[in-house]
């Protein structure tokens, strides 16, 4: 049984961060520069997410317990609660969107349908200016669906709501609206129930679910749930929750816009795979950048040991370690898609990595932010 909730940030912090200088090799406008940084930030976040997803699975989280929401958050807010999700605060997810699992699962579907019915029923109640169901009731109906059946949980939700409002003049209209809304939900979402019965390599692609929303949403929210602890962790929360920022959070440290544009960026080591064309080039640069930081931070430690440690870290691609071939193939496709999008964005501005030149005069400040 799990003793401690999986935490991807602990593992990422062990790998450390790097500082990169990027330069546009042609004159670009301010909006082009802004668009590139936005694309790079999004790509970095998704690469980090994919690594965390694979890491979670490799640490015992089931693929069907990796959930994505079909909507995202306003990145301008802090979202300090985006960390641990339990039965008691499941309403946090309800307020954002619907959950879809990496591998179609009955539990994820139950949660999704309870969210849908709960929201629709409350909309009908609001229409007639009646008291709405409290979101604190959500865990009860989700648990009921998992232990009994989804159909029974939905009927219980509707019957309890009607029972509470049976003395209202609009009672009959309420019943009629509930029936119409139920038919509409089944028409629009009913097919999703069929996916759960399938167990083949096409199941991931048939559902307009995890893969679709991962590609479509700029900053998707992904949660890894632990069955034993009955709670989940928001992955890469340091990119969503400002209170959780650390050395691997994407940080645009400075911009110099004397022709050409240059950007000083700090982020986790995985960003190197986005700004280098090949695996060998990325690994070489990663080692150089990492070892340079290590030497600066602690010269007295044995760099030979650190070099060996770093080589193990760089070669330990979490996706490659996955045993589930279907999930492995899907995550690799998502990974390549993210890299290709970032590469296209970089080509538009002819972006390249600038290696620090030790012969440069450190006091030369001709290019100021």
Secondary structure as GFF3:
##gff-version 3
##sequence-region A 1 369
A	DSSP	alpha_helix	8	15	.	.	.	ID=ss1
A	DSSP	beta_strand	17	24	.	.	.	ID=ss2
A	DSSP	alpha_helix	30	58	.	.	.	ID=ss3
A	DSSP	three_ten_helix	63	65	.	.	.	ID=ss4
A	DSSP	beta_strand	66	69	.	.	.	ID=ss5
A	DSSP	beta_strand	84	86	.	.	.	ID=ss6
A	DSSP	three_ten_helix	87	89	.	.	.	ID=ss7
A	DSSP	alpha_helix	91	94	.	.	.	ID=ss8
A	DSSP	beta_strand	99	101	.	.	.	ID=ss9
A	DSSP	alpha_helix	106	127	.	.	.	ID=ss10
A	DSSP	three_ten_helix	135	137	.	.	.	ID=ss11
A	DSSP	alpha_helix	138	147	.	.	.	ID=ss12
A	DSSP	alpha_helix	150	164	.	.	.	ID=ss13
A	DSSP	alpha_helix	171	189	.	.	.	ID=ss14
A	DSSP	alpha_helix	192	195	.	.	.	ID=ss15
A	DSSP	alpha_helix	203	206	.	.	.	ID=ss16
A	DSSP	alpha_helix	210	216	.	.	.	ID=ss17
A	DSSP	beta_strand	222	226	.	.	.	ID=ss18
A	DSSP	beta_strand	231	234	.	.	.	ID=ss19
A	DSSP	three_ten_helix	237	239	.	.	.	ID=ss20
A	DSSP	three_ten_helix	242	244	.	.	.	ID=ss21
A	DSSP	beta_strand	251	256	.	.	.	ID=ss22
A	DSSP	beta_strand	262	268	.	.	.	ID=ss23
A	DSSP	three_ten_helix	269	271	.	.	.	ID=ss24
A	DSSP	alpha_helix	272	275	.	.	.	ID=ss25
A	DSSP	alpha_helix	279	297	.	.	.	ID=ss26
A	DSSP	alpha_helix	303	315	.	.	.	ID=ss27
A	DSSP	alpha_helix	325	348	.	.	.	ID=ss28
A	DSSP	beta_strand	351	353	.	.	.	ID=ss29
###
